[in-house]
Amino acid sequence: MIVDSHCHLNYGTMMEDMDGVMARAKEAGVETMLAINARLSEYDAVLALAEEYDHVFATVGSHPHEAEKEPDVQATDLIEKAQHKKIVAIGESGLDFYYEYAPREMQAANFRAHITAARETGLPLIVHARDADDECLEILRDEMGKGAYPAVIHCFTASRAFAVASLDLGFYISISGIVTFNSAKDLQETAKIIPMDRLLIETDAPYLSPVPKRGRPNEPSYVKYTAKFLSELLEIPYEALAKATTDNFYNLFTKASRPWK
Protein backbone atom coordinates (compact mmCIF):
# COMPACT_ATOMS: atom_id res chain seq x y z
CA MET A 1 0.00 0.00 0.00
CA ILE A 2 1.13 3.57 -0.70
CA VAL A 3 0.07 7.08 0.31
CA ASP A 4 -0.53 10.16 -1.82
CA SER A 5 0.77 12.76 0.61
CA HIS A 6 -0.40 15.80 -1.37
CA CYS A 7 -3.35 16.16 -3.74
CA HIS A 8 -5.94 18.83 -4.53
CA LEU A 9 -9.09 16.73 -4.70
CA ASN A 10 -11.38 19.73 -5.11
CA TYR A 11 -9.66 20.90 -8.31
CA GLY A 12 -9.84 19.86 -11.94
CA THR A 13 -12.36 17.24 -12.98
CA MET A 14 -11.95 14.98 -9.96
CA MET A 15 -15.01 16.38 -8.20
CA GLU A 16 -17.11 15.22 -11.16
CA ASP A 17 -15.99 11.62 -10.71
CA MET A 18 -14.91 11.33 -7.08
CA ASP A 19 -16.17 7.79 -6.64
CA GLY A 20 -14.20 6.78 -9.73
CA VAL A 21 -11.10 8.57 -8.45
CA MET A 22 -11.36 6.71 -5.16
CA ALA A 23 -11.96 3.35 -6.84
CA ARG A 24 -8.93 3.76 -9.11
CA ALA A 25 -6.80 4.82 -6.16
CA LYS A 26 -7.82 1.71 -4.22
CA GLU A 27 -7.03 -0.48 -7.21
CA ALA A 28 -3.57 1.14 -7.43
CA GLY A 29 -2.91 0.37 -3.77
CA VAL A 30 -3.33 3.91 -2.43
CA GLU A 31 -4.49 3.45 1.17
CA THR A 32 -4.53 7.09 2.25
CA MET A 33 -4.46 10.53 0.65
CA LEU A 34 -3.99 14.03 2.00
CA ALA A 35 -6.32 16.64 0.49
CA ILE A 36 -4.66 20.05 0.47
CA ASN A 37 -6.41 23.30 1.33
CA ALA A 38 -4.89 25.98 -0.93
CA ARG A 39 -7.44 28.73 -0.25
CA LEU A 40 -9.02 29.39 3.12
CA SER A 41 -12.22 30.20 1.24
CA GLU A 42 -12.28 26.53 0.17
CA TYR A 43 -11.62 25.07 3.61
CA ASP A 44 -15.18 23.78 4.04
CA ALA A 45 -15.15 22.05 0.65
CA VAL A 46 -11.84 20.30 1.32
CA LEU A 47 -12.90 19.29 4.82
CA ALA A 48 -16.16 17.86 3.46
CA LEU A 49 -14.17 15.43 1.29
CA ALA A 50 -12.16 14.29 4.31
CA GLU A 51 -15.35 13.79 6.29
CA GLU A 52 -16.94 11.78 3.47
CA TYR A 53 -14.04 9.34 2.95
CA ASP A 54 -12.41 7.60 5.90
CA HIS A 55 -9.03 7.31 4.16
CA VAL A 56 -8.85 11.00 3.21
CA PHE A 57 -7.33 13.57 5.56
CA ALA A 58 -7.07 17.32 4.99
CA THR A 59 -5.05 20.44 5.74
CA VAL A 60 -5.82 24.08 6.45
CA GLY A 61 -3.89 26.81 4.70
CA SER A 62 -3.50 29.46 2.04
CA HIS A 63 -1.16 29.01 -0.93
CA PRO A 64 1.37 31.82 -1.58
CA HIS A 65 -0.41 32.56 -4.86
CA GLU A 66 -3.43 33.58 -2.78
CA ALA A 67 -1.60 36.00 -0.47
CA GLU A 68 -3.07 39.09 -2.11
CA LYS A 69 -6.59 37.66 -2.26
CA GLU A 70 -6.32 36.26 1.27
CA PRO A 71 -4.10 38.78 3.04
CA ASP A 72 -3.35 38.88 6.72
CA VAL A 73 -3.83 35.18 7.42
CA GLN A 74 -3.99 34.79 11.19
CA ALA A 75 -2.32 31.92 13.03
CA THR A 76 -5.22 31.91 15.49
CA ASP A 77 -7.68 31.17 12.66
CA LEU A 78 -5.51 28.36 11.33
CA ILE A 79 -5.14 26.91 14.81
CA GLU A 80 -8.89 27.00 15.39
CA LYS A 81 -9.66 25.26 12.09
CA ALA A 82 -6.92 22.69 12.76
CA GLN A 83 -8.80 21.39 15.80
CA HIS A 84 -11.03 19.25 13.58
CA LYS A 85 -10.07 15.58 13.84
CA LYS A 86 -9.53 15.20 10.08
CA ILE A 87 -7.19 18.22 9.77
CA VAL A 88 -3.69 16.79 10.11
CA ALA A 89 -1.41 19.55 8.76
CA ILE A 90 -0.97 23.28 8.18
CA GLY A 91 -0.61 24.57 4.62
CA GLU A 92 0.29 24.56 1.98
CA SER A 93 2.13 27.82 2.42
CA GLY A 94 5.49 29.28 1.50
CA LEU A 95 7.03 31.49 -1.15
CA ASP A 96 6.61 31.40 -4.93
CA PHE A 97 8.64 33.96 -6.86
CA TYR A 98 8.22 32.22 -10.22
CA TYR A 99 4.82 33.63 -11.12
CA GLU A 100 4.76 36.57 -8.69
CA TYR A 101 0.99 36.27 -8.34
CA ALA A 102 1.18 38.02 -4.96
CA PRO A 103 3.54 40.59 -3.46
CA ARG A 104 6.51 39.00 -1.75
CA GLU A 105 5.93 40.73 1.55
CA MET A 106 2.37 39.41 1.68
CA GLN A 107 3.57 35.89 0.92
CA ALA A 108 6.16 36.15 3.69
CA ALA A 109 3.66 37.42 6.26
CA ASN A 110 1.21 34.60 5.53
CA PHE A 111 4.05 32.06 5.55
CA ARG A 112 5.12 33.12 9.04
CA ALA A 113 1.53 32.87 10.28
CA HIS A 114 1.40 29.27 9.04
CA ILE A 115 4.69 28.46 10.75
CA THR A 116 3.35 29.86 14.01
CA ALA A 117 0.26 27.67 13.67
CA ALA A 118 2.40 24.61 12.98
CA ARG A 119 4.58 25.33 16.00
CA GLU A 120 1.64 25.84 18.34
CA THR A 121 -0.43 22.87 17.14
CA GLY A 122 2.49 20.50 16.57
CA LEU A 123 1.02 19.70 13.15
CA PRO A 124 3.38 19.50 10.16
CA LEU A 125 3.82 22.54 7.96
CA ILE A 126 3.53 21.84 4.22
CA VAL A 127 6.01 24.12 2.50
CA HIS A 128 5.69 25.37 -1.08
CA ALA A 129 8.96 26.82 -2.36
CA ARG A 130 9.56 27.85 -5.95
CA ASP A 131 12.34 30.12 -7.18
CA ALA A 132 12.73 31.41 -3.63
CA ASP A 133 15.28 29.07 -2.04
CA ASP A 134 17.31 31.64 -0.12
CA GLU A 135 14.34 33.67 1.07
CA CYS A 136 12.41 30.56 2.08
CA LEU A 137 15.33 29.14 4.03
CA GLU A 138 15.88 32.46 5.76
CA ILE A 139 12.31 32.42 7.08
CA LEU A 140 12.37 28.72 7.96
CA ARG A 141 15.59 29.11 9.93
CA ASP A 142 14.51 32.33 11.61
CA GLU A 143 11.24 30.77 12.72
CA MET A 144 13.00 27.60 13.89
CA GLY A 145 14.95 29.86 16.25
CA LYS A 146 11.64 30.80 17.89
CA GLY A 147 10.74 27.17 18.53
CA ALA A 148 10.84 23.89 16.68
CA TYR A 149 8.11 22.77 14.27
CA PRO A 150 7.74 19.78 11.88
CA ALA A 151 7.57 20.34 8.13
CA VAL A 152 7.75 18.79 4.68
CA ILE A 153 9.02 20.48 1.53
CA HIS A 154 6.36 19.38 -0.91
CA CYS A 155 6.80 18.78 -4.65
CA PHE A 156 10.53 19.25 -4.27
CA THR A 157 12.21 20.84 -7.31
CA ALA A 158 14.81 23.03 -5.63
CA SER A 159 18.57 22.65 -5.46
CA ARG A 160 20.59 19.94 -3.75
CA ALA A 161 21.76 22.62 -1.29
CA PHE A 162 18.16 23.43 -0.39
CA ALA A 163 17.49 19.72 0.18
CA VAL A 164 20.49 19.41 2.49
CA ALA A 165 19.48 22.53 4.42
CA SER A 166 15.91 21.26 4.77
CA LEU A 167 17.10 17.88 6.03
CA ASP A 168 19.40 19.63 8.49
CA LEU A 169 16.33 21.40 9.89
CA GLY A 170 14.73 18.00 10.44
CA PHE A 171 12.23 18.31 7.60
CA TYR A 172 10.87 15.66 5.26
CA ILE A 173 11.04 15.98 1.46
CA SER A 174 8.21 14.94 -0.85
CA ILE A 175 8.81 13.94 -4.46
CA SER A 176 6.16 14.35 -7.16
CA GLY A 177 5.79 13.02 -10.69
CA ILE A 178 8.25 15.67 -11.91
CA VAL A 179 11.02 13.24 -10.99
CA THR A 180 9.91 10.99 -13.87
CA PHE A 181 10.45 13.71 -16.50
CA ASN A 182 13.45 13.39 -18.82
CA SER A 183 14.34 17.00 -18.01
CA ALA A 184 14.56 16.31 -14.25
CA LYS A 185 18.11 14.93 -14.09
CA ASP A 186 19.16 17.26 -11.25
CA LEU A 187 16.09 16.32 -9.22
CA GLN A 188 16.77 12.64 -9.82
CA GLU A 189 20.29 13.06 -8.42
CA THR A 190 18.98 15.01 -5.44
CA ALA A 191 16.43 12.28 -4.70
CA LYS A 192 19.32 9.88 -4.17
CA ILE A 193 20.58 11.81 -1.13
CA ILE A 194 17.26 11.91 0.73
CA PRO A 195 17.39 9.48 3.68
CA MET A 196 14.82 6.73 3.28
CA ASP A 197 13.21 7.69 6.59
CA ARG A 198 12.63 11.27 5.40
CA LEU A 199 11.12 10.58 1.95
CA LEU A 200 7.49 11.08 0.92
CA ILE A 201 5.74 10.75 -2.44
CA GLU A 202 2.83 12.72 -3.85
CA THR A 203 0.86 13.50 -6.99
CA ASP A 204 0.00 17.19 -6.47
CA ALA A 205 -3.07 16.17 -8.49
CA PRO A 206 -4.59 17.38 -10.75
CA TYR A 207 -1.19 18.79 -11.77
CA LEU A 208 2.15 17.24 -12.80
CA SER A 209 1.10 13.81 -14.01
CA PRO A 210 4.07 11.43 -14.05
CA VAL A 211 5.33 9.54 -17.06
CA PRO A 212 3.56 7.60 -18.62
CA LYS A 213 0.48 9.73 -17.88
CA ARG A 214 2.12 13.08 -18.58
CA GLY A 215 -0.21 15.48 -20.36
CA ARG A 216 -3.32 14.09 -18.71
CA PRO A 217 -5.01 15.39 -15.56
CA ASN A 218 -3.31 13.82 -12.56
CA GLU A 219 -5.10 11.83 -9.84
CA PRO A 220 -4.06 9.92 -6.69
CA SER A 221 -3.86 6.53 -8.42
CA TYR A 222 -0.94 7.83 -10.49
CA VAL A 223 1.28 8.06 -7.42
CA LYS A 224 2.18 4.44 -8.13
CA TYR A 225 4.13 5.55 -11.23
CA THR A 226 6.24 7.94 -9.18
CA ALA A 227 6.81 5.22 -6.59
CA LYS A 228 7.83 2.75 -9.28
CA PHE A 229 10.23 5.23 -10.87
CA LEU A 230 11.81 6.08 -7.51
CA SER A 231 12.22 2.43 -6.58
CA GLU A 232 14.17 1.87 -9.80
CA LEU A 233 16.15 5.10 -9.41
CA LEU A 234 17.11 4.25 -5.83
CA GLU A 235 17.61 0.59 -6.68
CA ILE A 236 15.31 -0.77 -4.00
CA PRO A 237 12.25 -3.05 -4.35
CA TYR A 238 8.95 -1.31 -4.98
CA GLU A 239 7.49 -2.90 -1.85
CA ALA A 240 10.30 -1.46 0.28
CA LEU A 241 9.87 2.02 -1.18
CA ALA A 242 6.10 1.83 -0.66
CA LYS A 243 6.45 0.69 2.95
CA ALA A 244 9.07 3.30 3.82
CA THR A 245 7.16 6.25 2.36
CA THR A 246 3.90 5.03 3.91
CA ASP A 247 5.49 4.66 7.34
CA ASN A 248 7.08 8.10 6.92
CA PHE A 249 3.70 9.65 6.21
CA TYR A 250 2.23 8.40 9.48
CA ASN A 251 5.41 9.26 11.39
CA LEU A 252 5.12 12.86 10.21
CA PHE A 253 1.35 13.26 10.12
CA THR A 254 0.78 11.75 13.53
CA LYS A 255 -2.85 12.86 13.68
CA ALA A 256 -3.69 10.68 10.67
CA SER A 257 -4.73 7.12 11.45
CA ARG A 258 -3.99 4.05 9.39
CA PRO A 259 -7.07 2.60 7.68
CA TRP A 260 -7.23 -0.45 9.92
CA LYS A 261 -7.22 1.54 13.17
Secondary structure, DSSP 8 states (H G I E B T S, - for coil): -EEEEEE-TTSTTGGGGHHHHHHHHHHTTEEEEEE----GGGHHHHHHHHHH-TTEEEEE---GGGTTTS-S--HHHHHHHTTSTTEEEEEEEEEETTT--S-HHHHHHHHHHHHHHHHHH---EEEEEES-HHHHHHHHHHHHTT----EEE-S--S-HHHHHHHHHTT-EEEE-GGGGSTT-HHHHHHHTTS-GGGEEE---BTS---TTSTTS---GGGHHHHHHHHHHHTTS-HHHHHHHHHHHHHHHSTTS--TT-
